[in-house]
Amino acid sequence: MPVAPTTGVSNPGLFEKRVWYAVNVSYDSAMIGEADMTMAIFRRALILAVGVAGMIWAAGVQAAPQSVKVSLNGAQETPPVETAGTGAADLTYDPATRVVTWTISYSGLSGPATMAHFHGPGATPGKSVVVVWLTKQGSAAESPIKGEATLTPEQAQQFTAGEWYINVHTQAHPAGEVRGQVTPPKG
């Protein structure tokens, strides 16, 4: 609290003290109230800014597309297939849109590929049902196979849990000649 000034008189009047006190204390109280209000507004704005930045960061983290590489070979088939065929799949999965894109290359198969699919849900060595056609149904599956699909929420959960595999079929191996388990990165 400010100290009352002296007027040169050893005992200033009560009236002078009260006037000085009323003017200075009111002024100080107004300044303190203004400073408190400014600080409260600043704190609220800072909390809001941090919250918005956190939501943007979290959305960016969750929406980051995932790249998955899958190796295809006959040993992963059920039962295993002896083949010189091999393949590789480059997949990208976007969890924000549930869109998966693929480029699948293969070579050395016993004959032309007749079809290719994502199968699931199922982990090696089980057999599963076709969930997504990777080629146009009834058309030849020429290497490289490229495409995309939007997954249902249930399919997306299975895909990210690693419950799907890729299977490339040929006439000599109608159940599949080369296969690869889709194992997305965790986290």
PyRosetta script that sets phi, psi and omega in degrees:
from pyrosetta import init, pose_from_sequence

init()
pose = pose_from_sequence("MPVAPTTGVSNPGLFEKRVWYAVNVSYDSAMIGEADMTMAIFRRALILAVGVAGMIWAAGVQAAPQSVKVSLNGAQETPPVETAGTGAADLTYDPATRVVTWTISYSGLSGPATMAHFHGPGATPGKSVVVVWLTKQGSAAESPIKGEATLTPEQAQQFTAGEWYINVHTQAHPAGEVRGQVTPPKG")
pose.set_psi(1, 139.6)
pose.set_omega(1, 179.6)
pose.set_phi(2, -66.0)
pose.set_psi(2, 152.4)
pose.set_omega(2, 177.7)
pose.set_phi(3, -93.0)
pose.set_psi(3, 136.5)
pose.set_omega(3, -179.3)
pose.set_phi(4, -68.0)
pose.set_psi(4, 132.1)
pose.set_omega(4, 179.8)
pose.set_phi(5, -69.4)
pose.set_psi(5, 154.8)
pose.set_omega(5, 176.2)
pose.set_phi(6, -95.9)
pose.set_psi(6, 149.4)
pose.set_omega(6, -178.1)
pose.set_phi(7, -101.8)
pose.set_psi(7, 11.3)
pose.set_omega(7, -177.3)
pose.set_phi(8, 92.8)
pose.set_psi(8, -14.7)
pose.set_omega(8, 179.2)
pose.set_phi(9, -92.5)
pose.set_psi(9, 137.8)
pose.set_omega(9, -176.6)
pose.set_phi(10, -64.5)
pose.set_psi(10, -29.6)
pose.set_omega(10, 179.6)
pose.set_phi(11, -133.7)
pose.set_psi(11, 86.7)
pose.set_omega(11, -177.3)
pose.set_phi(12, -64.0)
pose.set_psi(12, 156.1)
pose.set_omega(12, -176.4)
pose.set_phi(13, -69.0)
pose.set_psi(13, 153.8)
pose.set_omega(13, 179.5)
pose.set_phi(14, -59.4)
pose.set_psi(14, -37.9)
pose.set_omega(14, -179.7)
pose.set_phi(15, -62.6)
pose.set_psi(15, -45.1)
pose.set_omega(15, 179.5)
pose.set_phi(16, -59.9)
pose.set_psi(16, -42.7)
pose.set_omega(16, 179.9)
pose.set_phi(17, -62.9)
pose.set_psi(17, -43.2)
pose.set_omega(17, -177.7)
pose.set_phi(18, -66.8)
pose.set_psi(18, -39.7)
pose.set_omega(18, 178.9)
pose.set_phi(19, -65.3)
pose.set_psi(19, -48.9)
pose.set_omega(19, -179.8)
pose.set_phi(20, -59.4)
pose.set_psi(20, -44.9)
pose.set_omega(20, -178.2)
pose.set_phi(21, -63.1)
pose.set_psi(21, -45.9)
pose.set_omega(21, -178.4)
pose.set_phi(22, -61.4)
pose.set_psi(22, -43.5)
pose.set_omega(22, -178.6)
pose.set_phi(23, -68.6)
pose.set_psi(23, -49.7)
pose.set_omega(23, -174.9)
pose.set_phi(24, -73.3)
pose.set_psi(24, -41.8)
pose.set_omega(24, -179.4)
pose.set_phi(25, -69.0)
pose.set_psi(25, -40.2)
pose.set_omega(25, 177.7)
pose.set_phi(26, -62.4)
pose.set_psi(26, -42.4)
pose.set_omega(26, 179.2)
pose.set_phi(27, -63.5)
pose.set_psi(27, -46.7)
pose.set_omega(27, 179.8)
pose.set_phi(28, -62.7)
pose.set_psi(28, -41.8)
pose.set_omega(28, 179.6)
pose.set_phi(29, -62.8)
pose.set_psi(29, -40.3)
pose.set_omega(29, 178.4)
pose.set_phi(30, -65.0)
pose.set_psi(30, -39.5)
pose.set_omega(30, 179.2)
pose.set_phi(31, -66.6)
pose.set_psi(31, -42.4)
pose.set_omega(31, 179.4)
pose.set_phi(32, -64.5)
pose.set_psi(32, -43.9)
pose.set_omega(32, 178.7)
pose.set_phi(33, -61.6)
pose.set_psi(33, -40.2)
pose.set_omega(33, 178.7)
pose.set_phi(34, -67.0)
pose.set_psi(34, -42.2)
pose.set_omega(34, 179.3)
pose.set_phi(35, -64.9)
pose.set_psi(35, -42.3)
pose.set_omega(35, 178.2)
pose.set_phi(36, -62.0)
pose.set_psi(36, -42.7)
pose.set_omega(36, -179.8)
pose.set_phi(37, -64.4)
pose.set_psi(37, -43.6)
pose.set_omega(37, 178.4)
pose.set_phi(38, -61.8)
pose.set_psi(38, -43.3)
pose.set_omega(38, 179.3)
pose.set_phi(39, -65.3)
pose.set_psi(39, -40.2)
pose.set_omega(39, 179.3)
pose.set_phi(40, -64.3)
pose.set_psi(40, -41.8)
pose.set_omega(40, 178.1)
pose.set_phi(41, -64.8)
pose.set_psi(41, -43.0)
pose.set_omega(41, 179.0)
pose.set_phi(42, -60.7)
pose.set_psi(42, -46.4)
pose.set_omega(42, 179.7)
pose.set_phi(43, -59.6)
pose.set_psi(43, -45.3)
pose.set_omega(43, 179.7)
pose.set_phi(44, -62.6)
pose.set_psi(44, -42.3)
pose.set_omega(44, 179.2)
pose.set_phi(45, -65.0)
pose.set_psi(45, -39.4)
pose.set_omega(45, 179.1)
pose.set_phi(46, -65.9)
pose.set_psi(46, -44.4)
pose.set_omega(46, 178.0)
pose.set_phi(47, -61.3)
pose.set_psi(47, -44.0)
pose.set_omega(47, 178.5)
pose.set_phi(48, -62.1)
pose.set_psi(48, -44.9)
pose.set_omega(48, -179.1)
pose.set_phi(49, -63.5)
pose.set_psi(49, -42.9)
pose.set_omega(49, 178.7)
pose.set_phi(50, -64.4)
pose.set_psi(50, -41.2)
pose.set_omega(50, 178.6)
pose.set_phi(51, -62.7)
pose.set_psi(51, -44.6)
pose.set_omega(51, 179.0)
pose.set_phi(52, -64.5)
pose.set_psi(52, -43.4)
pose.set_omega(52, 178.9)
pose.set_phi(53, -61.8)
pose.set_psi(53, -39.9)
pose.set_omega(53, 178.2)
pose.set_phi(54, -63.5)
pose.set_psi(54, -41.5)
pose.set_omega(54, 178.9)
pose.set_phi(55, -65.9)
pose.set_psi(55, -40.6)
pose.set_omega(55, 179.1)
pose.set_phi(56, -65.2)
pose.set_psi(56, -42.9)
pose.set_omega(56, 179.0)
pose.set_phi(57, -62.8)
pose.set_psi(57, -46.2)
pose.set_omega(57, -178.9)
pose.set_phi(58, -63.0)
pose.set_psi(58, -40.9)
pose.set_omega(58, 178.4)
pose.set_phi(59, -64.3)
pose.set_psi(59, -40.1)
pose.set_omega(59, 178.7)
pose.set_phi(60, -65.8)
pose.set_psi(60, -39.0)
pose.set_omega(60, -179.8)
pose.set_phi(61, -67.1)
pose.set_psi(61, -46.0)
pose.set_omega(61, -178.1)
pose.set_phi(62, -69.7)
pose.set_psi(62, -30.9)
pose.set_omega(62, -174.6)
pose.set_phi(63, -88.5)
pose.set_psi(63, 1.1)
pose.set_omega(63, -178.0)
pose.set_phi(64, -66.4)
pose.set_psi(64, 122.3)
pose.set_omega(64, 178.7)
pose.set_phi(65, -62.4)
pose.set_psi(65, 146.7)
pose.set_omega(65, -180.0)
pose.set_phi(66, -107.1)
pose.set_psi(66, 135.5)
pose.set_omega(66, 174.5)
pose.set_phi(67, -100.2)
pose.set_psi(67, 136.5)
pose.set_omega(67, -179.3)
pose.set_phi(68, -132.5)
pose.set_psi(68, 131.3)
pose.set_omega(68, 175.2)
pose.set_phi(69, -109.0)
pose.set_psi(69, 133.8)
pose.set_omega(69, -178.4)
pose.set_phi(70, -127.7)
pose.set_psi(70, 129.0)
pose.set_omega(70, 176.6)
pose.set_phi(71, -93.2)
pose.set_psi(71, 133.9)
pose.set_omega(71, -179.2)
pose.set_phi(72, -112.9)
pose.set_psi(72, 134.1)
pose.set_omega(72, 175.3)
pose.set_phi(73, -159.3)
pose.set_psi(73, 168.8)
pose.set_omega(73, -177.7)
pose.set_phi(74, -72.4)
pose.set_psi(74, -25.3)
pose.set_omega(74, -178.8)
pose.set_phi(75, -65.3)
pose.set_psi(75, -22.7)
pose.set_omega(75, -179.8)
pose.set_phi(76, -85.7)
pose.set_psi(76, -8.9)
pose.set_omega(76, 178.0)
pose.set_phi(77, -69.2)
pose.set_psi(77, 159.6)
pose.set_omega(77, 177.3)
pose.set_phi(78, -122.2)
pose.set_psi(78, 108.9)
pose.set_omega(78, -6.7)
pose.set_phi(79, -72.3)
pose.set_psi(79, 164.5)
pose.set_omega(79, -179.6)
pose.set_phi(80, -57.0)
pose.set_psi(80, 146.0)
pose.set_omega(80, -179.2)
pose.set_phi(81, -113.6)
pose.set_psi(81, 131.5)
pose.set_omega(81, 173.8)
pose.set_phi(82, -82.8)
pose.set_psi(82, 115.8)
pose.set_omega(82, -178.4)
pose.set_phi(83, -154.3)
pose.set_psi(83, 152.9)
pose.set_omega(83, 172.6)
pose.set_phi(84, -85.1)
pose.set_psi(84, -5.0)
pose.set_omega(84, -177.1)
pose.set_phi(85, -69.4)
pose.set_psi(85, 140.6)
pose.set_omega(85, 174.8)
pose.set_phi(86, -142.0)
pose.set_psi(86, 166.3)
pose.set_omega(86, 177.9)
pose.set_phi(87, -163.4)
pose.set_psi(87, 170.7)
pose.set_omega(87, 177.5)
pose.set_phi(88, -144.9)
pose.set_psi(88, 140.1)
pose.set_omega(88, 177.0)
pose.set_phi(89, -120.0)
pose.set_psi(89, 133.2)
pose.set_omega(89, 172.5)
pose.set_phi(90, -109.2)
pose.set_psi(90, 112.4)
pose.set_omega(90, -177.4)
pose.set_phi(91, -113.7)
pose.set_psi(91, 148.9)
pose.set_omega(91, 171.0)
pose.set_phi(92, -131.6)
pose.set_psi(92, 128.5)
pose.set_omega(92, 179.5)
pose.set_phi(93, -121.7)
pose.set_psi(93, 128.0)
pose.set_omega(93, 178.1)
pose.set_phi(94, -107.3)
pose.set_psi(94, 106.7)
pose.set_omega(94, -177.4)
pose.set_phi(95, -65.2)
pose.set_psi(95, -24.7)
pose.set_omega(95, -179.7)
pose.set_phi(96, -68.9)
pose.set_psi(96, -35.3)
pose.set_omega(96, -178.0)
pose.set_phi(97, -109.7)
pose.set_psi(97, -9.7)
pose.set_omega(97, -175.7)
pose.set_phi(98, 61.4)
pose.set_psi(98, 28.9)
pose.set_omega(98, 178.6)
pose.set_phi(99, -95.9)
pose.set_psi(99, 129.7)
pose.set_omega(99, 174.3)
pose.set_phi(100, -113.9)
pose.set_psi(100, 133.7)
pose.set_omega(100, 175.9)
pose.set_phi(101, -118.1)
pose.set_psi(101, 153.6)
pose.set_omega(101, -177.8)
pose.set_phi(102, -144.5)
pose.set_psi(102, 150.2)
pose.set_omega(102, 166.8)
pose.set_phi(103, -135.0)
pose.set_psi(103, 116.5)
pose.set_omega(103, -176.6)
pose.set_phi(104, -119.9)
pose.set_psi(104, 122.4)
pose.set_omega(104, 178.2)
pose.set_phi(105, -114.7)
pose.set_psi(105, 144.9)
pose.set_omega(105, 177.9)
pose.set_phi(106, -149.8)
pose.set_psi(106, 162.0)
pose.set_omega(106, 177.5)
pose.set_phi(107, -158.5)
pose.set_psi(107, 163.3)
pose.set_omega(107, 175.3)
pose.set_phi(108, 75.8)
pose.set_psi(108, 13.6)
pose.set_omega(108, 179.8)
pose.set_phi(109, -69.5)
pose.set_psi(109, 162.7)
pose.set_omega(109, -179.4)
pose.set_phi(110, -68.0)
pose.set_psi(110, -15.7)
pose.set_omega(110, 179.5)
pose.set_phi(111, -175.4)
pose.set_psi(111, -173.3)
pose.set_omega(111, 179.7)
pose.set_phi(112, -61.6)
pose.set_psi(112, 144.1)
pose.set_omega(112, 175.0)
pose.set_phi(113, -69.5)
pose.set_psi(113, 134.6)
pose.set_omega(113, -179.4)
pose.set_phi(114, -95.3)
pose.set_psi(114, -27.3)
pose.set_omega(114, 177.9)
pose.set_phi(115, -170.4)
pose.set_psi(115, 165.1)
pose.set_omega(115, 177.5)
pose.set_phi(116, -148.4)
pose.set_psi(116, 143.9)
pose.set_omega(116, -176.8)
pose.set_phi(117, -145.4)
pose.set_psi(117, 162.8)
pose.set_omega(117, 158.2)
pose.set_phi(118, -89.9)
pose.set_psi(118, 130.8)
pose.set_omega(118, 173.8)
pose.set_phi(119, -111.7)
pose.set_psi(119, 151.5)
pose.set_omega(119, 176.7)
pose.set_phi(120, 173.7)
pose.set_psi(120, -176.8)
pose.set_omega(120, -19.3)
pose.set_phi(121, -74.0)
pose.set_psi(121, 142.1)
pose.set_omega(121, 178.7)
pose.set_phi(122, 173.1)
pose.set_psi(122, 139.7)
pose.set_omega(122, 177.7)
pose.set_phi(123, -101.2)
pose.set_psi(123, 162.3)
pose.set_omega(123, 176.5)
pose.set_phi(124, -56.7)
pose.set_psi(124, 137.2)
pose.set_omega(124, 7.8)
pose.set_phi(125, -102.6)
pose.set_psi(125, 14.1)
pose.set_omega(125, -175.0)
pose.set_phi(126, -67.2)
pose.set_psi(126, 164.0)
pose.set_omega(126, 173.9)
pose.set_phi(127, -103.7)
pose.set_psi(127, 146.9)
pose.set_omega(127, -178.0)
pose.set_phi(128, -138.0)
pose.set_psi(128, 179.5)
pose.set_omega(128, -179.3)
pose.set_phi(129, -91.1)
pose.set_psi(129, 162.1)
pose.set_omega(129, 175.9)
pose.set_phi(130, -71.2)
pose.set_psi(130, 126.8)
pose.set_omega(130, 177.2)
pose.set_phi(131, -106.7)
pose.set_psi(131, -38.0)
pose.set_omega(131, 179.1)
pose.set_phi(132, -142.0)
pose.set_psi(132, 127.5)
pose.set_omega(132, 172.9)
pose.set_phi(133, -74.2)
pose.set_psi(133, 132.4)
pose.set_omega(133, 178.0)
pose.set_phi(134, -93.1)
pose.set_psi(134, -14.4)
pose.set_omega(134, 177.1)
pose.set_phi(135, -124.4)
pose.set_psi(135, 165.8)
pose.set_omega(135, 175.5)
pose.set_phi(136, -70.2)
pose.set_psi(136, 128.2)
pose.set_omega(136, -177.2)
pose.set_phi(137, -56.9)
pose.set_psi(137, 125.6)
pose.set_omega(137, 179.0)
pose.set_phi(138, 89.1)
pose.set_psi(138, -5.2)
pose.set_omega(138, 179.4)
pose.set_phi(139, -103.3)
pose.set_psi(139, 157.0)
pose.set_omega(139, 176.9)
pose.set_phi(140, -63.2)
pose.set_psi(140, 149.9)
pose.set_omega(140, -179.0)
pose.set_phi(141, -109.0)
pose.set_psi(141, 85.5)
pose.set_omega(141, -177.2)
pose.set_phi(142, -85.9)
pose.set_psi(142, 142.7)
pose.set_omega(142, -179.8)
pose.set_phi(143, -82.0)
pose.set_psi(143, 134.3)
pose.set_omega(143, -1.6)
pose.set_phi(144, -83.9)
pose.set_psi(144, 149.0)
pose.set_omega(144, 175.8)
pose.set_phi(145, -93.9)
pose.set_psi(145, 125.2)
pose.set_omega(145, -179.8)
pose.set_phi(146, -125.5)
pose.set_psi(146, 144.6)
pose.set_omega(146, 176.9)
pose.set_phi(147, 178.1)
pose.set_psi(147, -174.5)
pose.set_omega(147, 177.4)
pose.set_phi(148, -156.1)
pose.set_psi(148, 158.4)
pose.set_omega(148, 177.6)
pose.set_phi(149, -151.8)
pose.set_psi(149, 149.6)
pose.set_omega(149, 173.0)
pose.set_phi(150, -97.5)
pose.set_psi(150, 122.8)
pose.set_omega(150, -176.5)
pose.set_phi(151, -85.9)
pose.set_psi(151, 151.9)
pose.set_omega(151, 171.3)
pose.set_phi(152, -73.2)
pose.set_psi(152, 164.3)
pose.set_omega(152, 176.8)
pose.set_phi(153, -56.8)
pose.set_psi(153, -39.1)
pose.set_omega(153, 178.9)
pose.set_phi(154, -66.3)
pose.set_psi(154, -43.9)
pose.set_omega(154, 177.9)
pose.set_phi(155, -62.7)
pose.set_psi(155, -40.5)
pose.set_omega(155, 180.0)
pose.set_phi(156, -61.2)
pose.set_psi(156, -40.8)
pose.set_omega(156, 178.7)
pose.set_phi(157, -63.8)
pose.set_psi(157, -43.6)
pose.set_omega(157, 179.3)
pose.set_phi(158, -64.4)
pose.set_psi(158, -43.6)
pose.set_omega(158, -179.1)
pose.set_phi(159, -60.3)
pose.set_psi(159, -50.7)
pose.set_omega(159, -177.1)
pose.set_phi(160, -70.2)
pose.set_psi(160, -21.1)
pose.set_omega(160, 177.2)
pose.set_phi(161, -83.1)
pose.set_psi(161, -3.6)
pose.set_omega(161, 179.3)
pose.set_phi(162, 78.9)
pose.set_psi(162, 26.9)
pose.set_omega(162, -177.3)
pose.set_phi(163, -94.9)
pose.set_psi(163, 7.9)
pose.set_omega(163, 180.0)
pose.set_phi(164, -113.4)
pose.set_psi(164, 155.7)
pose.set_omega(164, 171.4)
pose.set_phi(165, -139.6)
pose.set_psi(165, 160.5)
pose.set_omega(165, 178.0)
pose.set_phi(166, -101.3)
pose.set_psi(166, 137.5)
pose.set_omega(166, 179.7)
pose.set_phi(167, -132.9)
pose.set_psi(167, 127.3)
pose.set_omega(167, 176.1)
pose.set_phi(168, -110.8)
pose.set_psi(168, 124.2)
pose.set_omega(168, -174.5)
pose.set_phi(169, -103.2)
pose.set_psi(169, 151.3)
pose.set_omega(169, 173.5)
pose.set_phi(170, -133.5)
pose.set_psi(170, 169.2)
pose.set_omega(170, 178.8)
pose.set_phi(171, -63.4)
pose.set_psi(171, -38.7)
pose.set_omega(171, 179.7)
pose.set_phi(172, -71.4)
pose.set_psi(172, -24.7)
pose.set_omega(172, -179.3)
pose.set_phi(173, -133.1)
pose.set_psi(173, 76.4)
pose.set_omega(173, -174.9)
pose.set_phi(174, -64.4)
pose.set_psi(174, -21.8)
pose.set_omega(174, 177.1)
pose.set_phi(175, -84.5)
pose.set_psi(175, -8.1)
pose.set_omega(175, 178.6)
pose.set_phi(176, 128.1)
pose.set_psi(176, 133.3)
pose.set_omega(176, 179.4)
pose.set_phi(177, -100.9)
pose.set_psi(177, -38.4)
pose.set_omega(177, 175.7)
pose.set_phi(178, -131.7)
pose.set_psi(178, 145.6)
pose.set_omega(178, -174.9)
pose.set_phi(179, -145.6)
pose.set_psi(179, 152.1)
pose.set_omega(179, 176.6)
pose.set_phi(180, -149.5)
pose.set_psi(180, 133.7)
pose.set_omega(180, 178.8)
pose.set_phi(181, -76.4)
pose.set_psi(181, 132.6)
pose.set_omega(181, 177.2)
pose.set_phi(182, -85.4)
pose.set_psi(182, 116.8)
pose.set_omega(182, -179.0)
pose.set_phi(183, -126.3)
pose.set_psi(183, 89.9)
pose.set_omega(183, 178.7)
pose.set_phi(184, -66.1)
pose.set_psi(184, 154.6)
pose.set_omega(184, 177.9)
pose.set_phi(185, -65.8)
pose.set_psi(185, 146.1)
pose.set_omega(185, 179.3)
pose.set_phi(186, -83.3)
pose.set_psi(186, 145.2)
pose.set_omega(186, 175.2)
pose.set_phi(187, 95.0)
pose.dump_pdb("model.pdb")
